[in-house]
Amino acid sequence: MRRITIALLALTALLSGCYRGQPTEKPPIHIISDMDEQPKFEAQDYTTFFPNEAVMRVPPAGTLAREWLRGDSAFYTGLDPTTLQPIVQAPVNVTLSGLEQGQGRFNIFCAPCHGRTGDGQGIVAQRGYIPPPTFHSDVMRGYSDGHLFQVITNGIRTMPGYAQQIPVVDRWRIVTYVRALQRSQRASRQDVPEDALRRLQRK
Ligand code: HEC
């Protein structure tokens, strides 16, 4: 009987030692460590191996992250690389599919405030946001494409920037679409193709 009691007590002690969830200061028992523990450095670590005692290495001068070669600075900034003034014309070919892409992006990102026609009467403006100016004033029409690109990229005064949401090429497509909107609001008879004019006159 005594032996059984001792054995039971020993077993209880043993099992309680393995009780999961019990707080302990000691590192967990790790019988098969797989590759959990490796001799390696982690980001921001300290080392005596390198003279500056930092584990992280400074990339050699001129190193660029993949796909970050931005040699065509006018395309990426909207500024002339020598004068640093906004470029007059968007550095993209204006095609119908490009304009349609610009229209889609404009209707998603700009129309909520500026309205689908660019009159500044978007739903957000109607509900109390600072009303944006119409795109159809002489001042707006006089802006260079580079200026519009800069506004989309960096924002201006009370308008937030959209560089994070809109890729560079789409920003240019939006610019060309804004130009199309501006033309559409001040089109003359000469802007309507002959066959379309005939169709309109028949109605
Ligand atoms: C959150 C609302 C909002 C959105 C979205 C928005 N804008 Fe604006 N935008 C404004 C406001 C407000 C102003 C007036 C800024 C000021 O003068 O304080 C403005 C001004 C402008 C101007 C005039 C800049 C100048 O030099 O006076 C342009 C051009 C413009 N926006 C283009 C765009 C385009 C293109 C988009 C889409 C990519 C866009 N905005 C998205 C609110 C918005």
Boltz pocket constraint, residues with backbone or C-beta under 6 A from the ligand:
constraints:
  - pocket:
      binder: B
      contacts: [[A, 105], [A, 106], [A, 109], [A, 110], [A, 111], [A, 112], [A, 113], [A, 114], [A, 124], [A, 129], [A, 130], [A, 131], [A, 132], [A, 133], [A, 148], [A, 151], [A, 152], [A, 156], [A, 157], [A, 158], [A, 159], [A, 160], [A, 162], [A, 174], [A, 178]]
      max_distance: 6.0
